[in-house]
């Protein structure tokens, strides 16, 4: 007799009701199967901290599922799981869509299923918080993704939408590049096919955006949702590539290729005039987009960095917009000083680089100039004989999320550093991640050996940012079009939350978008906060409001290269 437990999971609304779910089938090898699932007792009461109830067998035995995982177990494991399932049935705990981790007092369908599995010593769902995460655990996530994304940066529903935006753009870019590599004949139907795929990706984006709105209060749910979306989109891209080269979609995926079949549609950006974010934007390829912090080599193998493409965001200039940036690797450390004592490193002013504010109020030319100001005895070395030494720390960002987590801030002695030279040599070396090591120096380790420090000028995209302040976005705003922000412009939802006048303008626009094109420019000016600027205040060659929008969107102030003026000449304005 073979005992088994089968994890059943619906992460694609396969029941047709727009409700995802995880449940179990526990089998002793006979015809009798024990079903276990956990739900709110009355869904009219909502999904947060409400009475829970074990699902009835008839609700589960014929329910459709998108994933399943069968695990053989022993009789002892079977008995323990059945006992736990029966306990849930007779003593149902509180149901909470976003349960308190490890409290044992409230559960959702996934964590309740995990509790039953854990009772039998099966840890397959350990740590998973949602059906989206179960799907990822069962299906597996590619270790070499087509669309590399840093899901660890997700800390709320707003930047989850940024990641989704990046995901859709990445899929489109990958597919277009793949098609170009095939060198297909011009008279083929590939163009129409790609148009259909673009429509499918937009539909998928709208549906996933709707789920982000629903589950936006739980970072765990968001990360698991986005991991599943990434996996599904990559599978879709692989299938399309197979079709383009004469293959067929695997039978196991037919009918399921439309990522997340219809849930509740979301307005998204389907209105004329709202250009899908990321498909266009201000050209910031010409300005020098770099910013620098001093990095210390902690493991003796040289200073290593991460690429701009890793999707890391940090507020280098302290304006509450974290820029997409190159970053330090996990085995080296940033030299920092927590100036406000909040236990965090909030901006580049708490690093040592070109955003460090010197005692005279100016910005440092580089990180070593900032360090020299702390060398109070003037011996060219920072060590315990200098007053500021005890205030300095090393931030080893082990998980690469550009936020200080527990255990990542260390004293210099804990990091093994005895002294840091403030003298430096200029360098022209740019590493393979695209970050320039423009100034280099030395550190002395506690054992007397020497290592490297460097002021590394990270590659930075000042037009691709994430707003860092906490904003409550009302439901009335969530129902309106969302467009990702650029540069020093928040995304449209945040902007409307902060400016009711802007919200009213957008509401007026979507009533009749085809006849409201004149209003669109006013929306953009109000969104950027430049509506009150006089149109002729930057000279006669350009509308100053339009130039100000470009400056906000790029994160860069305009300066004429001919004479250094901030007003464009005729040729610049016309381009």
Secondary structure, DSSP 8 states (H G I E B T S, - for coil): --EEEEEEEESS-TTSSS--EEEEEEE-SSS-EEEEEEEES-GGG-SSSEEEEE--HHHHTT---SEEEEEEE-HHHHHHHHHHHHHHHHS--EE-TT--TT-SSEE-HHHHHHHHHHHTT--TTTT--SHHHHHHHHH---SS-SS---GGG--SHHHHHHHHHHHHHHHHHHHHHHHHHHT--TTSSHHHHHHHHHHHHHHHHHHHHHHHHHHTT-HHHHHHHHHHHHHHHHHHHHHHHHHHTT----GGGTT--SSS-S-S---TT-STT---TTSS----SSS--EEEEEEE-SSSS---EE-GGG--EE-TTSSSEEEEE-EE-TTSEEEEE-TT-SSS--SGGGSSBTT-B-TTSSB-SSHHHHHHTT-TT-SSEESTTSGGGGGEEEE--TT-SSS--TT-EEETTTTTEEEEE---EEEEEE-TTS-EEEEEEEEEETTS-EEEEEEEEEEEEEEEEEE-S-----HHHHTS------TTS--HHHHHHH-HHHHHHHHHHHHSGGG-HHHHHHHHHHHHT-TTS-TTTT-TTS-HHHHHHHHHHHT-----TTT--SS--HHHHH-
